[in-house]
């Protein structure tokens, strides 16, 4: 098992709190609507990128282990 349910829960709560703080701050910022939209798009892209990089890194490590086991057994 990769991690515990408590760790996963804390990560999700942290993500939600971070998004909430960002959107509350952006809501109160004196920017025009198109500038706020730009900041929202950037925030979503950054969140997606961080999750994707972590997944790719983990998958590459698993693939390396699988290939090493196949080479040892084959």
TAKA-V445574 format. One record per residue. N is the residue number from 0. D_LAST is the distance of its C-alpha to the last C-alpha in whole Angstrom. Layout:
BEGIN
n = (N;N)
d_last = (D_LAST;D_LAST)
END
This chain:
BEGIN
n = (0;1;2;3;4;5;6;7;8;9;10;11;12;13;14;15;16;17;18;19;20;21;22;23;24;25;26;27;28;29;30;31;32;33;34;35;36;37;38;39;40;41;42;43;44;45;46;47;48;49;50;51;52;53;54;55;56;57;58;59;60;61;62;63;64;65;66;67;68;69;70;71;72;73)
d_last = (27;27;31;34;36;39;37;37;40;42;40;41;45;44;43;46;49;48;48;51;53;52;54;57;57;57;59;62;61;64;62;62;60;58;57;56;54;52;52;50;48;47;46;44;42;41;40;38;37;36;34;32;31;30;28;26;26;24;22;21;20;18;16;15;14;12;10;10;8;6;5;6;4;0)
END
